[in-house]
């Protein structure tokens, strides 16, 4: 009864060709007896449910049970629902804490049924239980979503096809669990551990990257000298389906390449497929603390350029949150748990991170499992900047960089951004924040206070900063003292990758004699020309602005930095035809060339859950697209299911790369 059961268990999007059910919820089986008939109180039936290569009642991977008068949803149980006769309608229920995975159910001497058991966030006895239908629709059933990139002043929404119900994906997710080193070492114990979403989330955090195992993704970042040779630029991925399918096709060899949002998105897809509510999080100005002292020490040269270090502040960083209770901790820490599958630092000698309660991060509970100090530092680390001078000496520089800004996720039921910073941090300067830092022994944050030197330096930007345009940015110097100030101002810009590494210069100015009367303000412009920055930009469209102000009287320096995102052109998508199931449609896609030079090798590609079969469909343009001209193409696809679907679109060319867009499409029956 796969069609009935899968619909009842909300697994019907996986298809109706096999039985896929959720734990702690009854499902139905019809038995046709070869001889005799069922007699209540007389007939018996021995049932055995087994999972894993070494089923064991000790490990909880084997359960034996018989017929009961009624179903008991707290354990494995079976009951007959039909009247006496040669057809028996049987109801079976798994325990709400049974290990997930592939099962064999043996009924008596002859009956044998195979099924897949998943976590059940609709079951109040399951530790992943979530009591909001709207949240369940978003965090378990939604096959597409939005991931935020860009900058905390200008968050950029990027569409993503999670595709957890596409053909073959659930099998790949189960294979991912089977390939983890813990399973290969001790499959019986590992399969037993799959009853616990804490354990499963930690395994996924390790297996989405390939640093210690046969994991899914190979990480590579923009600063690597080899670039993305031999693989795919992470910005070109539009969803998780192609990545997971490629991993399986390649005999579990890692897919090249991933960066943080790709790792997080794939982890989210697998979690949702297995039944764990999950969402992708973006933390702007995210600290990477390598020595657990909760301090990021940065060094700059006299031009304000960063000197390379392992400790970085990423312009943004993505991880996932998974919903579950934490019976292993004291009460009050159930709910969202942060995990980070991007390989940054080792945890218990493996590149993984979490899960740790988000509430533990907010309250400074750094002894809680798992990896609380690292995640706490990502959103709370203090930043100290030193200037290394030409004579070899160093001095501390005034700096106002604050990590952990605008922590974001997609809002439930819409494509808008939801700011969840308050879930990770108390308001800045509040008594609660101070108590949290005391508990976390974050002494540097408590004690490190920068004095007011009377000179104030900020960076202001233009309202219109589009890729291809020339525009001004401004260093604004204010003299808040009672005396005249003579200063030197160094104002520079350079290309920036999202994880904090610097590229080539985009513009520079060095003013040796800036005179400021008491109370005066001066705006110093820096012109950024496309002819200069166009060839320097990384694929992330980021430019770092840095201004350093030297006070000749005190020999002190003040640093101001700001990252800006250059806006890509908008992709316009028009659907031609009436959107219906199994009816071929065309997406007419248009993009105006914003650059003062022609675009060549132009290509549009689309992807969408239940729209393109989990595949990416491409259309290359035969002609060059001149400045101000429209790149236009029709791309055909056939929807397979009704409902609200997100068509993800990507544009690529020789000079304008990785432009994303999307269109929500309502598919009728």
PyMOL commands that set and color helices and strands:
alter all, ss='L'
color gray80, all
select helices_A, chain A and resi 2-8+12-14+133-141+169-178+181-185+187-193+197-207+234-236+241-249+260-274+358-363+372-380+421-424+431-439+443-447+530-533
alter helices_A, ss='H'
color red, helices_A
select strands_A, chain A and resi 19-22+27-32+47-51+62-65+67-68+77-80+87-93+101-107+111-118+144-151+154-161+217-219+255-258+278-288+295-300+312-324+335-339+354-357+382-388+394-397+405-410+417-419+455-461+471-479+485-496+502-516+521-528+542-551+556-565+571-576+584-592+603-607+617-620+630-638+643-652+659-667
alter strands_A, ss='S'
color yellow, strands_A
deselect
rebuild
show_as cartoon
